[in-house]
Amino acid sequence: MLPAREAGRQALELRGEPWKIATAGWFDRVEQRRSLFARLIGVSPENIALVPATSYGLAVAARNLAAGPGQRVVVIADDFPSNVYTWRAFCARHGCEMVTVERAPDQEWTDAVLGAIDERVAIAAIPNVHWTDGALLDLPRISERVRSIGARLVIDASQSLGAMMLDFTTVQPDFLVAVGYKWLLGPFGLGYLYVADGHLSDEPLEENWISRQGSDDFTRLVDYSDAYREGARRFDVGQRTLFEATPIAIEVLEKMLEWGVENISVTLAAKTQRIAREAAAIGLPPTSQGRRAAHMLGLRLPEEKLASAPGLFAKNQVNVAVRGSAVRISPHVYNDDDDVNRLLSTLAQLVN
Ligand SMILES: Cc1ncc(COP(=O)(O)O)c(C=O)c1O
């Protein structure tokens, strides 16, 4: 976003004159970022930790959840690698079993996941949309089942927060993580971890100075404190102050709050629905027959066109993600009708 780039330029200027940064500057803008994000997703800032990556947030969850021999961790097939590797390592360490849920071609992910959840399951580590094509998981239904057997729910919402609302009161995740650089339009390195009230006394991954009580008095940092700062701040990554990037994240969060996530979602739905409809008319079916999120879709490409597709997209300046035999299309509000027309004419060229 242009104003975000400008905020970044100004942040770099300030970083070049660090004597202008007062002690309060280490906290004010960080707390502003935390609060804006909390407001955007409809939770309390006390439940938000500032983390650099999905893998970091998942590592916090893995450090604090328990499972043993005979128990299971459920993930879905072809999920994003950060989730898969985290729980694979977790299961190797704890002696539990990782179960990868597959789905039949005409089956919804929700039904496939529900079918895999029984008393052996200790943790369900799932996304709210599949990262390859936006196929939707019904989190309220899955959560109800997970909680009814006393299992834990960990969600990777990297592919939807900012483009789609999630009802935290109903879903009640134990941990939920999201990168800030996708649908939240922010810089790299500034992600978010939601930590439920019941986990606010859990162990952080690292012991950094600024997440301790009293860290805002720089004259007394060696009066070491055993107490962490309030809420989920104990899970903040070291150097979460990130003077160079925090103002960028603030700028985009303010803008998204002004627009409203619901409005973003409706705007993107109109674009993806038109693309889905016109692509189907030229013989390109969606990869998912079931429910999908409003902001993303996957199209199945004919086998014989796979080799030529990336070159044609590049030539026509169409930026989509070709993954295996599918193409992922994820427009945002910056894509106008001309962009959608160019995509559709490129798809038509591809199949003709
Ligand atoms: C669903 C999902 N989770 C996480 C990530 C990024 O993971 P990490 O923050 O661990 O680099 C991506 C990136 O494409 C993603 O699609």
The ligand as an SDF file (V2000), in Angstrom:
LIG
                    3D

 16 16  0  0  0  0  0  0  0  0999 V2000
   -0.9720  -21.1980    5.1940 C   0  0  0  0  0  0  0  0  0  0  0  0
    0.3870  -20.5860    5.3330 C   0  0  0  0  0  0  0  0  0  0  0  0
    0.9640  -20.5670    6.5400 N   0  0  0  0  0  0  0  0  0  0  0  0
    2.1740  -20.0230    6.7300 C   0  0  0  0  0  0  0  0  0  0  0  0
    2.8860  -19.4560    5.6930 C   0  0  0  0  0  0  0  0  0  0  0  0
    4.2410  -18.8730    5.9790 C   0  0  0  0  0  0  0  0  0  0  0  0
    4.9290  -19.6270    6.9620 O   0  0  0  0  0  0  0  0  0  0  0  0
    6.1000  -19.0310    7.8480 P   0  0  0  0  0  0  0  0  0  0  0  0
    5.5470  -17.7990    8.4890 O   0  0  0  0  0  0  0  0  0  0  0  0
    6.4190  -20.0920    8.8130 O   0  0  0  0  0  0  0  0  0  0  0  0
    7.2130  -18.6600    6.9310 O   0  0  0  0  0  0  0  0  0  0  0  0
    2.3200  -19.4740    4.4090 C   0  0  0  0  0  0  0  0  0  0  0  0
    3.0650  -18.9350    3.2580 C   0  0  0  0  0  0  0  0  0  0  0  0
    2.7100  -19.1400    2.1010 O   0  0  0  0  0  0  0  0  0  0  0  0
    1.0410  -20.0480    4.2280 C   0  0  0  0  0  0  0  0  0  0  0  0
    0.4460  -20.0670    3.0230 O   0  0  0  0  0  0  0  0  0  0  0  0
  1  2  1  0
  2  3  1  0
  2 15  2  0
  3  4  2  0
  4  5  1  0
  5  6  1  0
  5 12  2  0
  6  7  1  0
  7  8  1  0
  8  9  2  0
  8 10  1  0
  8 11  1  0
 12 13  1  0
 12 15  1  0
 13 14  2  0
 15 16  1  0
M  END
$$$$
